[in-house]
């Protein structure tokens, strides 16, 4: 692990081994894990988009079924306290199982998948688990183990923070100062080494939310329209932004449009975070903040063959 990031949390019942990472990588990229053989985990978490589902507004599952949201980026997902935009899954294993069984995502026939794994990955399975008993829980443990290796920590911003003062140009440094300032308060939510507080916020996208976000989990009206703060690592690689079926007509395709949304203060909504308000940034300041966000790109993520198809 890079010295400036904490160790990836690993469940006691699912230790990382090289053999399990290898099996998980194969399962992650195998479309035969879905009911109709058309969708793999990698279909909605694509390496070239930093394992997000850009440029799709909402993710597409089996039988071309359209989901409700754009799949979250899973680079550094091992650090998240919860999974999915509404936090309904506690672990990567639970997240994988949720997508695996969801009727609009992979909608897996678990009996058929178990037989497929037994016949296709028997040797790999035996090396990982020591026997031929194929369960979906074990399969999801393997996928989650591979996902825990998808760590991003080598952006120019990381190099700057590690002492390379030439890693950012003057415009990017200006944008960084604005980002971490009390004036914008961006860093009050996009905080810590992974640039997320892992909490849930409403940022004033709509007057009404058909997708009720965190409320769907808690049933607390204070969580209406709240969604988990995403990491901003590799954000330039993962448009569109704030993407759900609700935002089909007003999608934010660029970082400039994202900054325009925040600069204008968002739309009035009862649960909107009070930190989202008119910022009064000049065009030059907006450009500087966008430049800073682009400096968060870690190109090694999209080039790393160990992350790609086996």
N, C-alpha and C positions, 0 to 999 in steps of 0.2 A: 504494500500500500504506500502511496505517496505520503511523505512525512507530514504534510500540511492538512491531510484529511484523517479523520478517525478511522479505526479499523471497521470494516463492514460487519454489522451484527449478523451472527450466524446462529440459527436455532440449535439447541442441544441435540434434538432428535434428527437433525439433518446436516451433519458435518460436511464440509467441502472436501472432495477428493478430485484428483485429475480425471479419474475414470467417470465419476458422476457428472462433471462438467462436460465431458465429451458426449456422454449419452444425452444429457439435457440439450446440448447444442443440436444434436441430430433431431430430437423430438421437436425442438423449437422451430426448426425449418421444414418439418415434414407435414405436408398438406393432408396426408392420410390420417392425421389425428382428428380431422373434422368429418362430419357426417357425409358430405358429398365429395370429399377429396379436393375441395377448391380453396380452402383457407388453412394457413398455418399461423402460429403465433407471429411469425415474421411478416405475415401479410399486412398486419396493422402496426407492427413495430419494426420498421425497415431501417437497415443500417445506414443507408444514404441520407435518411432524415433523422439521424441520431436516435434511431429506435423510437421515433414517433410515427404518426400516420399522416404527416404532411404529404401532399397538399390537400387531402380530402377534408371536407367540412365535417362530415360524420363518417365513422368507420363502417365498412361493408362486410357482412358475414356470409354465411352459407346461403345458397340460392339467391345471391345478390340482395339479401335483406339489409336494409339501412338501419344502422343503430341510432341511438339518441345523442351520442357525443363523439367527439374526436378522441381517439385513444391516447392516453397520456404517454409521454416519453418514459421509457424505462431505464435509460442511462441513469445510474446512481439511485435507482429505485430501491436498492437494498437499504438505503439510509432513511427511507420514508417510514414514519410511524404507522401509517395506514396506507392502503392502496385504493385505487380508483379515485375519481374526482370528488366523490361524496364520502370517501373513507369507509365504505361498507366492508372492506376486507382488511383483516389485521396483519396478514403476512403475504409474502410473495407466493407462497404455496396456495393460500386461499384465493389470491387474485387469479392465478393460473387456472385453478379449478373453476372459478366463477366464469371465466371466458370460455373454458373448455366445454362446460355444460349449458351455457346460455343459448336459448333457441334462436337468437338473432346474431350470435357470434359463431362459435364453432359447432354447437349443438351435437356434440359427439355421441355416437353409439358406443357406450363404454364396453360392451361385450365384444363388438367388432374391433375396437381399438386394442383391447387386451390381446385378442388373437393376433392382430397385426404385429404388435410388439413382440409377442412370443415367437413369431416366425421370422421377423425381420431383424430384430435386435437381440436375439437370444444370447449371443456371446457377450455383448456389451452389458446386458442386463445382469448376467451371472457375475461378471467382474465387479459390478457395483454393489449388488445386493446379496450375492453369495448363494442364491437359489433361483428357481424358475418361477416363483410366485409373482405374477404380474397383477398389481393393483393400480388403480388410477391415482391413489394418494402417493404411491412411490413414484409414478410417472411425473406427477406435478412437483415432487421434491427434486427430481432430476432437472426439470425445466427451471425451477426457481434457483437451483444451484448455478446453472449456467448464467442466469440473469444477474446473480450476485457478482459475477466477474465483469459485468459491463460498467466499469468505473471510468469516469472522465475527470481528469484533473490536470490537463496539460494545455490549457488555453494561454494566450498571451497575458491575460489578466493574472493567471496563476504564476507565470514567470515573473511578472512585475511584483506581485506580492511576496515572492521568494527572493527578491533582491535585484532582479534585472531591470534597472530603471529605464533602459532603452526599449523595453518590450512594448510599451504604449507610447503613442505619439501625443503631442500636446492637446489635440482635440479630444482624444480618448481620455486623457487625464482630466480634462475639464468636465467631460461627461461623467466620469467617475466621481468627481467631487460633488457634482449636482445630485447624482444618484444617492450618495451617502449623506446628503445634507438634510437639515430640518425643513428646508424649503420644499423639497419634493416628497420627503419621507418614504421614498421607494424602499430603502433598506430596512424600514421598520417591519415590513412583511417579507421582503426578499433579503433575508438576513443569514448570518452564519457562513460557514465554508461552502455550503451548497446553495446559498442564495435563496433559501426558503425557510419560513418559520414553521412549516408543516401544519399550519392552522387553516381555518376556513373563513373566507371573507366574501362579502358582496361588493363588487366594484362598479355598480350602477350601469349595467349593460342595457337593462330593459325596465319598462314600467311594470311589466307583469312577466312572471317566469312560469311557462308551462313545464319546463324541467325545473323541479323544485330543489335540486341539489341536496345539500346535507340534510334538509328536512325529511327527505325520503327515508333516511336512516334513523333520525332521532325523534321525528314527529313533533319537534319543538318549533313553534312559529318563529322564534328568534333565529332559526337556521334556514328560513325560507330564502332561497336564492343564493345560498353560500356555497362556495366551492373551494377546494384545497389550493393553496398557493403553489404554483409550479416552481421547480428550480428554473433559474434563468440560464443555466449552463446550456450551451449550444442552441440558445433560443433563436438565433438567426437561421438555423437549419430546420426549424419545425413550424413554419406557418401552415394553416391559418391559426389565429390566436383567439382565445376565449370561445372556442367553436362548439356549438351544440345545434340541434335542430331549430332552436329558437332564433339563432343568429343567422339563418340562411340568407336573409335579405340584407343584412347589414354586417357581413363578415369582415373581419380585420385581417387582411392578407399580408400586410407589411408592418414592420416595426414603426415606421413613420405614422401609420394609422393608429397603432396602439398608443403612441405618444400623443397623438391628437386627441384621442379619447380621454386620456388622463389630464392633458392640458386644459380641456374643456370642462373637466369636473364630472364627467359621466352623467347618467340619467337619474332623475330623482326616483328613489325607491325606499320604502320604510327601513329596510335593513342595510342600506348602503353604508359602508365603512366611512366614518367621519373624516378619515385621512384622504379620501378621494374627494377633492375639491379643486376649483380652478387654480391653476399653477402660475399662469402669467409668464410662461417661458417664451423667449424670443425664438425666431426660426433658427438662429445660430445655436442656441442652447438645446433645442430639440435635436438638431443634427449632431451635436456633441454627445447627447445621451444615447442616440441610436448608434453612433460610432463606438461608444463604450460597450453597449450590449453586443455588438458584433465582435468585440475583442474577447468575449466569453466563449467563442467557438474553439473547440478542441478537434482539429482535423484528424488527429490520430484515431478517433472513434470510428470514423467512416472508412479509414484505411486499414484498420487492424484485421488481418486475416483470421485471427483467432476468434473474432466476433462474427465473422461472416459465415456463409453456408459451408457445411463440411464437404 
